[in-house]
């Protein structure tokens, strides 16, 4: 959920509703306290046809420790 919210904030509020997540690999390295400030970083983004691919990470702001690395693929929703 954190990744989806961060991607939405990065790409604009309407774009995520036009795509559905088809895969996501998450590599966890650490945790945080519930009230910790987190930093989302987008490392790679590719849009090819109706497919979006992201590689991103989430880190704790306080100490910079990377908590997770994510690889996400989304496909356009066809109406």
N, C-alpha and C positions, 0 to 999 in steps of 0.2 A: 504494500500500500504506500509506503514511503516513496518508493521508486515511481509509482504512478503519479502521485501528487507532485513530486519534483519534476518529472517529465512534463506534466501539464503546465506547471509554472514556467518552465523553460520554453515550451513551444507554443504557448497560448492556450486559452481555455477551451476553444472549440475543436481544435485538432484532435485531442485524445478521444473525443466522442465519435469521431469518424473512423477510428481504428480499433481493432480488437487484438489483445495480446495472444499470440499463438505459441510463443515459447519464452521462457526466461530461465537462465541459469544464474544462481546466486551463490557466491562464495563468501561465507561468513568468516571473519577473523577476530571480531571483538564485539562487545556489547556497550551499551551506554545507560546512564540513568534516565528515567522517564522525562526529567526536566532539562536534559542536556540539549544544547544547540548543535544541530548537525549541519554538515556542509555537503551539498550534492555537487558533483563534478561530472560534466559530460566529456568523455574522452574521444569518442568516435560517434559519428552519426552518418547514416547512409539512407537515402531515399531512392528506391529503384522500383519504378512502376507503382504498383499498389502496396508495396512493402516498405516498412520502416525498420531500421536496425540501429540499436543504441548500444554503446558500451559506456558504463558510468560507474562511479564509486560514491560511497557515503562514508564520511569521516566525522569524528568528533572535533568540534571547533576548539575545545579547551586544550587539547594536546596534539591535534593533527593526526591521530591514529586512524588509519583506514579500517573501517568496520566491515565493509562489504564491497565486493566488485560484482557488477551485474551485466549480463549480456541479454538484451531483450529484442524480440522480433514481433512486429505487429503487421497485420494485414488490414487493408481498407474494408470497411463494412459496406456491402453492396445492398442497395435498397431496391 
